[in-house]
Amino acid sequence: MSYSNKVIDHYNNPRNVGSMDKNSAEVGTGLVGAPECGDVMKLQIKVNPTTSIIEDAKFKTFGCGSAIASSSLATEWVKGKTIDEALAIKNTEIVKELSLPPVKIHCSVLAEDAIRAAIGDWKKKQTSTSAVVVAEAKV
Amino acid sequence: MSTEVTTLVDEKMVGERAAVKPNGGVKLPIYMDNHATTPVDPRVLEEMLPYFTDRFGNAASRNHSFGWAGEEAVETARERVAKVVGATSKEIVFTSGATESDNLAIKGVAEMYREKGNHIITAVTEHKAVLDTCKRLEKYGYRVTYLPVQKDGLVDLDDLKRAIDGKTILVTIMAANNEIGVLQPIAEIGKLCHEKGVIFHTDATQAVGKVPIDVIKQSIDLASISAHKMYGPKGVGALYVRRKNPRVQISPIIDGGGHERGMRSGTLNVPGIAGLGKACAICDEEMPQESCRMAGLRNRLRDRIMSNLDEVYINGSMEHRLPQNLNISFAYVEGESLLMGINDVAVSSGSACTSATLEPSYVLKALGTGDDLAHSSIRFGLGRFNTEAEVDYVADRVIETVQRLRELSPLYEMAKEGIDLKSVKWAAE
């Protein structure tokens, strides 16, 4: 099985590798997959508190070249998008962009899951923050 | 002694590579996957060629010189194959390869000794040619016991002893494993089988020509041999079938003319067989020095890698192992991504991502290696034509790629933070 040029490019020059402070209120962290499956992706987003636009994204992946490329591409795509626009990203688009063969489609699915998990985590933080604000106001 | 062998190899084959090249004197890509297959030794190719051109006769054509030439080549090869395993000529049957030899041995015994019993014993780490054949026999009503292996990859002789019962007709256990290179205690297994009156077959594909195999000393009744694992051509192999003490008989699986004493019909692949014979002769002569050189190279590769990386684990016993094999897991790094990073080196991995079925290596699983480490494994198979410079180059590429991929790895990050990965609740579970 040979890789598409885009997969090779992302593998050799991965975009946005790194970590953010997962305790920050502006950061959402998604950790998907399992070591036993051979695929673990950590995707983090930093969301602007006023505009709710994803300002920055970082990733780290334990997985094959297609998995690394899928998550690297995911960080590229979510940057500059609103939360809703990011939620609309489909794994099929990743498959198309990277020309993933059928046996590697699951890597793109995991990347989509990672985006959702990061957004889900960020959303959870926003709800608890606003609850605190309401409680404080009452006092 | 080793200098002599190196010179021989250099003259014959490595001439091209002897010229100074960039990358520290190595020609790319480098082949280190000799358990998958081996290049044909130039001396073997030279031996084969006449049988494609002027000496093209069918070895079974008894009435003219074309046939006699073919027959002579076959009988010379037969003696050479017999010699490398300590057998006699009459005990060698030529096949299309070890897969066929495994099929012939197992199905051949099963059918011939049906009246005596229907129980077969094998091990979980066998090659698919053995395992799938056993599965097929189970469909025909045979009982098969798949012995587990210990953490080092070796079969427990007590397990074997307990498994043999009144209906056992065959024990089939490989001499050397293709993935982890581990050597089974063949002589002890053979002795036990003979004491119990059970036929012993060994898939010796990865062992012949690499470590000494002696069918008498190791009490072997049937042994599978493959040319392309020992610098011979693909598509040809042999099966050793014992004729004395005891005489072992097998039913053929291919009918059509009764060639090879009725055990394997079909026109003989004369050039292939000539090649197999020459490959055996070369191994027989050069094995002591070659295995010493292989061990030296393998240990050099191992030591260079392990002294520059932490959390690297060798899979399978180092003590009972083929001198040219190294199977290592690099924690926190997935195998296929590692292969991609060393794309100028040919090796293989036990990772699920590299298999067509997305299943991780069942051999590593049998050792008790966790799936995560199975996904992180690389198999190096050194060979006759690998050099020290190549070993150093490969080690350095592996080291730098592992380091780079660990920077990309969330697992490495978590481990460095002191998180116990086994305690994490993963989303996929």
HADDOCK unambig.tbl for C-alpha pairs under 7 A between the chains (distance, minus, plus):
assign (segid A and resid 17 and name CA) (segid B and resid 408 and name CA) 6.50 0.50 0.50
assign (segid A and resid 32 and name CA) (segid B and resid 426 and name CA) 6.91 0.50 0.50
assign (segid A and resid 32 and name CA) (segid B and resid 427 and name CA) 5.23 0.50 0.50
assign (segid A and resid 32 and name CA) (segid B and resid 428 and name CA) 6.59 0.50 0.50
assign (segid A and resid 33 and name CA) (segid B and resid 426 and name CA) 6.44 0.50 0.50
assign (segid A and resid 33 and name CA) (segid B and resid 427 and name CA) 5.71 0.50 0.50
assign (segid A and resid 33 and name CA) (segid B and resid 428 and name CA) 4.81 0.50 0.50
assign (segid A and resid 34 and name CA) (segid B and resid 426 and name CA) 5.39 0.50 0.50
assign (segid A and resid 34 and name CA) (segid B and resid 427 and name CA) 6.82 0.50 0.50
assign (segid A and resid 34 and name CA) (segid B and resid 428 and name CA) 5.58 0.50 0.50
assign (segid A and resid 35 and name CA) (segid B and resid 372 and name CA) 4.90 0.50 0.50
assign (segid A and resid 36 and name CA) (segid B and resid 371 and name CA) 4.63 0.50 0.50
assign (segid A and resid 36 and name CA) (segid B and resid 372 and name CA) 4.55 0.50 0.50
assign (segid A and resid 38 and name CA) (segid B and resid 334 and name CA) 6.52 0.50 0.50
assign (segid A and resid 38 and name CA) (segid B and resid 372 and name CA) 6.22 0.50 0.50
assign (segid A and resid 38 and name CA) (segid B and resid 375 and name CA) 5.64 0.50 0.50
assign (segid A and resid 42 and name CA) (segid B and resid 410 and name CA) 6.28 0.50 0.50
assign (segid A and resid 60 and name CA) (segid B and resid 408 and name CA) 4.94 0.50 0.50
assign (segid A and resid 60 and name CA) (segid B and resid 409 and name CA) 5.23 0.50 0.50
assign (segid A and resid 60 and name CA) (segid B and resid 410 and name CA) 5.12 0.50 0.50
assign (segid A and resid 61 and name CA) (segid B and resid 408 and name CA) 5.88 0.50 0.50
assign (segid A and resid 61 and name CA) (segid B and resid 409 and name CA) 5.01 0.50 0.50
assign (segid A and resid 61 and name CA) (segid B and resid 410 and name CA) 5.81 0.50 0.50
assign (segid A and resid 62 and name CA) (segid B and resid 332 and name CA) 6.76 0.50 0.50
assign (segid A and resid 62 and name CA) (segid B and resid 333 and name CA) 6.06 0.50 0.50
assign (segid A and resid 62 and name CA) (segid B and resid 334 and name CA) 5.95 0.50 0.50
assign (segid A and resid 62 and name CA) (segid B and resid 409 and name CA) 5.01 0.50 0.50
assign (segid A and resid 62 and name CA) (segid B and resid 410 and name CA) 6.47 0.50 0.50
assign (segid A and resid 62 and name CA) (segid B and resid 411 and name CA) 6.88 0.50 0.50
assign (segid A and resid 63 and name CA) (segid B and resid 334 and name CA) 5.10 0.50 0.50
assign (segid A and resid 63 and name CA) (segid B and resid 337 and name CA) 6.49 0.50 0.50
assign (segid A and resid 64 and name CA) (segid B and resid 334 and name CA) 6.18 0.50 0.50
assign (segid A and resid 64 and name CA) (segid B and resid 336 and name CA) 5.04 0.50 0.50
assign (segid A and resid 64 and name CA) (segid B and resid 337 and name CA) 4.37 0.50 0.50
assign (segid A and resid 64 and name CA) (segid B and resid 353 and name CA) 6.68 0.50 0.50
assign (segid A and resid 65 and name CA) (segid B and resid 336 and name CA) 6.88 0.50 0.50
assign (segid A and resid 65 and name CA) (segid B and resid 337 and name CA) 4.94 0.50 0.50
assign (segid A and resid 65 and name CA) (segid B and resid 340 and name CA) 6.86 0.50 0.50
